[in-house]
Amino acid sequence: MSTLTGTAGKSESNTSEFKPALWTSGDWNAFFGFGTNILVNMLVLTGLLRFVLKMPDSLVFGRILPALGLMMCLSTFYYAFLAYRLAQKTGRSDVCALPSGVSVPHMFIVTFVIMLPVTLKTGDPLKGWSAGLVWVFFQSFILMIGGFIAPFIRKITPRAALLGTLAGVSLTFIAMRPALEMYMTPQIGLVCFAIILVSWFGGVKYPKGIPAGLVAIVVGMVIAWGSNMLGLNLGGLSLKGVGDAFANFGFSVPIPAANYVFSGFEYLGVILVTAIPFGIYDLVEAMDNVESAEAAGDEYPTTRVLTADGVVSLIGCLMGNPFINAVYIGHPGWKAMGGRIGYSAATGVMVVVLSWFGVISVLLALVPVVAISPILLYIGMLMTAQAFQTTPSKHAPAVALAFTPHLAAWAKLQIDTMLGSTMMAAGTVGGMAADKADAVKAAAIAALPQQGVIYHGLEVMGGGSILAGLILGAIGVFIIERDFEKASAFSLVGAVLTYFGFMHGEAVGMGGGFGVTPSVAFAYAVMAAGLYALSRRGSEHYASHPEMHAAPAE
């Protein structure tokens, strides 16, 4: 480490007297770059809350965003503090704080996989909010205790299975809706998409290093507001909307929301099915990012980082924030840009100003949502691509296999939403009595197989799609590797999880003692037995014919 900036000439005895600079000229570059990244994420997040979940502005700007601002401020201040302590301990002036903020993948997962289904089922956005709070509640504890078990989980679960099931969610519940929105207003959506692609995929740099996400948003605003002058009204923006947005411009501080957290426990079964695997993903991601920082010269304690993410997420949850905190990828980049300690703390101050004073409301009235949609599609594309790019090519079939439960779950959600909308419309126009709605819906579902739509298959395969994708992906990997014993073990785990309804079922329980979906659980058990027998046969064959497996002579 003696070759790094700030280490020359400092002995171990005087490093405790070293006073690191809280702000450097390079912190300006990192602050504007990282701050823009955080701003884009907050705009996306607020758009999800308002336009996807249809949450009232009083909840979004009065409860959720202030709590989110508190969480992110605590996180960025803590990581600035860790950087200060590391710089003081080592006597180096080039220490860079870990970047942190709302976990972007989980922003979409908790929205589309947890809060949206509950909101659609109950018709109450507050119920969806409560379910999201419970999800973060459990995620927080998984992070806090997970530092001790993460290495074991990471060791036994194939990467293709972890990333494959995540990619399945990304492709269906993250990428599809933004893609459809883009093509509804292609004049803005496709243009902004091209701006993002040529930079993030093509490596094109915009003038003065302006982030591609910011360029896309600005161009989308120009097209949207310019179209208003021609009477086209692309993007749905208006001066009235800007005026109304100032109604949310005020001062709101976080308010405890523990009662909403505990009221959401009625959705515990659905929440646990996703909280556990994605909690594991958070652990692996955090460990990877800490390792990345260490490779760049800044060694941070993994346990303290994981604990910090869990604690600040829990605080945010109890104050009403349904999104989890995470250490971001990119520490080496911000360090190379000149970021040190101050950029992290400054970002925390910026977030508080944006969220506590209602500034986000005004920004959303100025920015068309369709200009943000390409960012969501890009994230879905990237996460899906990474599942193939960062795993062995021969595991590609297993990654694809992990997609299938998510495709089934997404298709079922589209059908359910359409049927619910049709029943509501029929009742509104007086074409059907209210007491007949359930019977008509059941008859429509029963008739779907005659039209080639295997609804019950979608229902069973898509139930608990996160775990189902994980288990199927792991089985696929181990079969490809001819490690039939491990494939058998994951099949047995699949049988147990299915028996209790954590996957391939609509409810967690025991199904009257025979399991929620006993036929599927039995099939997994048979698979486990067959694969185990195959593994034993392979072992006996190896023992009987060792010469066939001997290493070739030099």
N, C-alpha and C positions, 0 to 999 in steps of 0.2 A: 503493500500500500504506500510505500515511501515515495513513489513516483507521482502520486496524485497531488492535485493542487492543494496547497495548505498543509502538507505533511512535512515538507522539507524544513529542516532546522528545528523541529519540535521534538523534545525528548519526552519520554513517558511521564517524567516528574512534573512537567509544566503544562500538560494537556488540560488538567483540571482548572487552570487559570485562563484557558483560552475562552474568549467570548465571541461566539459565532455571530456574524451579521444577520440581523433579522430580515433585511431586504437588500437585494443587489439589483443591478441594472438588468441582469438576465431574468429576474423574477417578473419584470414587466412582460417580456415575451411569453413566458410560460403562463402568466395570469391571463393574458388576452386569448391565448390558444386554448388553455384548459377551461377558462371561464366561458368561452363560446361553446365549447363542447357541453358543459353543464347546462348552459342556457337552452341549447337545442333539446337536450334531454328533458328539461322541465317543460318546454313548450309541447313536446310530444306527449309527455305524461298528462299534462293538463287537458290536452285534446282528447286523450283516451277517456279521461274521467267525464268530460262534458259531452262528447259527441258519440262515444261508443257505449258507455255505461249510463248516459243520460242523467248524471247526478246533478242536483240543483246547485246553482252557483254559491248559495249560502254554505253548502257543505264543502264544496271544492275550495273556495277562497277563504272561508271562515274557519274551517276545521283542518282539512287534509294538508293544504299547502303550508300553513304555519307550522304544523307538526313536522312536515318533511323538512322545512327550513331549519328547524331546531336540530333534527337528526344530522343533517349534512354539515351544519355548523360545528356541532360537537365532533364529528368525524374529522373534518379538515383541520380543526384546531388541535385535535389529539395527534394527528400524524405530523403536523408542524412541530408539536412538542417533542415527539419521538425523534424527529430529524435534528432538532436543537440538541437533545441529549446525546445523540450519536456523534454530532459534530464536536460537541464539548468533550466527549470521551476520547475521540480519536485525534482531536486537534486539527481536523480537516475543515477547510472552508468550501468544499465542493459537494457536501452532502445534500441530497435532494429528498424532499418529503415524498412519501407515497401518495399518489393521486387516489381519490376516493369519491364516492357518490352513490346515487341510486343504481342498483344493479340493473343494467339495461335488459339483459335477457329475461330477468325475473319481473321486470316492469310489465312486459307483455304477457308472461305466463300467468301472473296473478290476476291480470285484467281479463284475459280471454279464457283461461282454464278454471279460475275460481270465481271471480266476482261476476263476470258476464252470465255464466250459466245459472248462478243463484238468482241474479237480478231478473233474468228472463223467466225463471221458474216461479218466482214469488211476485213479480211485478213491482218490487220495492227496492230501489237503489240502496236504501239504508241497510237492507239485509245483505246485499252484495258487499257493501262496505264492511259490515261486521265479519263476514266470512273472510275477507281479505285481511282484516286485523288478526283473526285467529291464525291464519296461515303464517303471517309474519311472526306472531307470538311463538309458534313452534319452531320456525326457522331460526329464530334468535337463540333458542336454547340448543338447537342442533349445532349452531356455530360455536357457542360457548364451550360445549363439552366435546365437540367433534375433533378438536386438535389431537385428542388422544386416540381416536379410532380411525381418523382419516387415512393414515398409511395402510391400515389393514384392509379397509374397503377398496382403496385404490389398487391394492395388490391383487385382490381376488376377482375384481370385476374388469372385464376387458374394456379398453378404451372405446372400441367400436360400439359397444352396447350403451355406455354412458352418453357418448356423443350422438349415437344413432337415434336414441329416443328423444334427445334434446332437439335434434334436427327435424324429427317428425313433427314436434310441436311448432318449430319455427316455420316449416313449410306450410302447414295447414292453418294454424291459429294466429300466426304473426304475418306471414307474407301474403296470403290470399286476399284478405279484405283490403289492405292498402293497394294491391294490384288492381282490384276491381274498381276502387275509388279513382285511381289514376286514369283509367280508361273511360270513366264517366265525365271527366274534365281533362281530356288529353292535351289541350292547349297549354295547360299549366303542368299537369302531372308528368307527361312524357318529356317535356323540356327540362324540368327540374331533375328528372331521373337521369337524363343524359349528362347534365352538369355533374351529378354525383358519380356516375359511372366512370367518366373520363378521368376523374381525379382519383377516386378510391380504388378503381380497378386498373385504370390506364396510367396512373402516376403523373398526370398533368398537374402542374403547379399554377395556382392562380396568383395574380399580382400581389406583391407584398406579403405572400404567404397566407392570404385570407382563407380560412377553412372552407371546404367545398359545401358543407352543410349550410353555412351562413350565406354563401353565394347563391345557392339554390333557393333559399328562403327569400332573399332580396329580389331575385329575378321573378319568383312567383308573386311577390307583392307588386312588382312593377306591372306584370301582365294583368293581374287581377284588378288593380286600381285603374290601369289604363283602359281595360275593357269597360269599366263603368262609365268612362267618358264617352265611349261609343255606344252605350246603351246595351251592352252584351251581358254585363253582370256575371262574369266568370269568377268562380271562387266564393260567391255568396257574401262579399264584404259590402259594407255600407257605412256612410257617415253616422247614421242613426246607431248602428252597432257599436261604433267607436264611442259615441256619446253614452250609450247604455253601459259600456264597459267601465266608464269612470264611476259608475255606481258602486263598483267593487273596489274602487281605489280608496283605501283607508288603512287603518291600522288594526290588525288582528293578531292576537298572540295565541299560542297553543293552549288548548283546554283539555284537561284529563278526559279520556274516553274509555276508562276501564270497564264501564258497564256495557258498552257496545262490544268490547272484546269478548267478555264472558257470555253475552247473549248469542254470539256467533258460534258457540260450541255445539249448537244443534246440527251444524254441518261438519262435525268433526270427522266423520267417516270419509267424506269426499276430500277433505283438506289433508288428512294424514297420507292418503294415497299419493299426493303430489309433494307434500312438504318433505317427506323422508328422502326420496331420490334427488330432489333439487337441493335439499340441504347438503347432501353428499357432493353434488356438483359444486356448490359454493365452496365447500372445504377444499376440493381439488383445485378450483380456480384460484382461491386465495393463496394456497401453497405455491402454485406455479408462479404467481405474480411476485411473491416474496423472493422466490428463487431468482426471478428475473432481475429484481432490484439488487440482489447480492452479486449477480454476475456483472452488474454495472458498477460495483464497488461499494454499495450501501447495504450492510447486513442488518436486517431487522429480525427480532424474535418472532417466529411464526405463531407461537401460542398467544402472545400479547396482541398480535394483529387479529387473529381469529376471535379472541375474547372481546376486543374492542368493537369489531363489526357486530358481534352478537349483542353487546350491551347497548350500543347506540341504536341499533335496530329495535331492541326491546323498549327503550325509552320513547322512540318515535311511535312505535305501535301503541303504547299505553296513552299517548297523547293524540292518537287518531290517524297515524300515517300507515297505510297498508302496503308500503314498499320497503324492501330490505336494502341495507347499506352493504357496500362491497368495495374492496380495494380494486382499482381499475388497472387494466393492462396499459402499458405505455410509460412506466417510470423512466426507462432509459431515454426515451424520446424527449420528455420534459427536461430531463437532466442535461441532455445534449443541447437543448434550446437555451440553457442558462438558468433554469429553475432551481431554486435552493430551498429555503424554508418559507419565505414570505408568501410565495404564490399560493400555497395551500391555505394559509390563514385568510388571505385576501379573498379567495374564492368563497370561503365560509361567510364572510361579511356580505359579499355580493348576493349570496343565496338568501340570507335573512332579509335583505332589502327587497329583493324580488318577491319573496313569498309573504312577508309580514305586511307589506304595504300595498298588495294587490296589483303590482306592476304587471304580473303575468297576464291578468285579465285584459289589460290594454294591448299588450303585445299580440294576444290571440285575436283581438278585434282588427288588428292591422295585418296579420299574416293569414293567408288562406290555408285551411287544413290540408288541402290537396297538395300543397307545396311541401308538407311534412311527410306525406304518405310515401314518397320514394325513399326516404330515410328508413322507414319501417320495412319496406320491401328489401332494401339493401341488407339490413340486419338479418332478415330471414334468409336471404340468399347466402350471406357470409357464413352464418351458423350451419346451414345445410352443407355448404361446400367444405367447411372445416371437418365435418364428420368423415368425409372421404379423403381429404388431403392429409390429415394428420394420423391416419391409421393405415396399416398395410393394405396394399391394393387387393390382395386376396380376401380381405375381410369385407369388401364392398357388398357382397350379397347379404351379409349379416346386418350391415348398416341399413340396406334397403328393407330387410325383414323387420327391423325395428320401427320403420316408418308405418307399417301397415295398420297397427291398432289406431294410430292417430288419424290416418285417412278415414277409417271407419267411424271414429268418434266425430270427426268434422262433418262427414256426410250425414250422420244421424242428427247432428245439431241443425243442419240446414233443413232437413225434413221436418224435424220437430217445430222449428221456428215457422216454417211455411204453414204447417197444419194449424198451429196455434193462431197465426195471423188470419187464416181462412175461417176458422171457427169464430174468431172475434168479429170479422167483417160480416159473416153471415148473421150473427146476432144483432149487429148494429143496423143492418138494413131490414131487419125483421123477417129474414128468410128462414130462421130456425129458432125454435124455442130454446131458452137457456138450459132447461133440464135435459135437452137432447144432445148437447154439445159433446159430452164424453162418449156417448154411444156412437155418434157419427164419426168421431175421431178414431175410435177403436175399429169401426167397420172400414174406414179408409186405410188404416194400417194393415188390417187383415187382407185387404184387396191388393196391396202393393206387390206381393210376389207374382201375381198374375201379370203385372206390368214389367217384370224383370228386376224389381227392387227388393233385395233380400233384407228387409228391415230388421228382422230378428237377428240375422247374422251380424249386421252393423252394431246392433245393441250389445250383443255378447262379446264380439271381438273388441269393440271400442271401449267397453267398460274398464275403468282404471287404466287408460291407455299408456300413462307414463311408466307404470311398473310392467305392464304387458310388453311394451316395447323393449324395456330393459332386459327382461327375462328372455324374450325371443331372440334379441340380439346376442346375448351372452351364449345361449344354446347354439346359435348359428356359428359364432366364432370358434367355440370349442369343438364343434363337429368338423369345421374346416381344418382345425389343427389336429384332428383325430385324437383329441383328449376327451374320450368318451366318459371318463369318470367325472370330470368337472361338468360336462354337459348334463350328465345324469343328476348331479347335485343341484344345478340350476333348475332342471325340470322338476325335481322334488320340491324346491322352494316355490316354483310356480304352482304346483298342486296345492301346497299349504295356503299360499296367498289367495288362490282362486276359491278354495274351500271357504275361507272366511270373508270372501267378497271384496278383497282389496284390488282384484283385477277380474275382468270378465264377469262382473256382476254390478247390479244397480244399487246394492246396499251392503254395508258391512255388518256381518252377523254370522249365524250358523245355519240359517235357512231351515229351522225346525229340526236341527240335528243332522241334516244330510248335506249341509253346505248350501251356499247361495246359488251356485251353478254346479251341482254335483257331477254332471256328465263331463264337463270340461275339466274339473279337478281330477276325476278318475282317469281321463285321457292323459293328463300330465303325469300322473302316477305310473301309468302303463309305460309312457315314454321313458320315465326315469328308470324303471326296472329294465327295459330293453337296452337302454344305453349302458347301464351298469353291467348287464350280462355281456354286452359287446366289449366293454373295457376289460372284464375278466378273461374273456376269450383271447383278447389281444395279449394280455399278460402271460397266459399259459402258452400261447404260440411263441412268444419271445423266449420264454424259459426253455421250451422244447427245441427250439432252433436258434440258439445264440449265434451260430456261425453266419446266419443270414443277415444278422444285424451288426456284425463286426465292422469296425472301421477299415476302409481299404488300405492296403499296404502302400507305403511311401514309394 
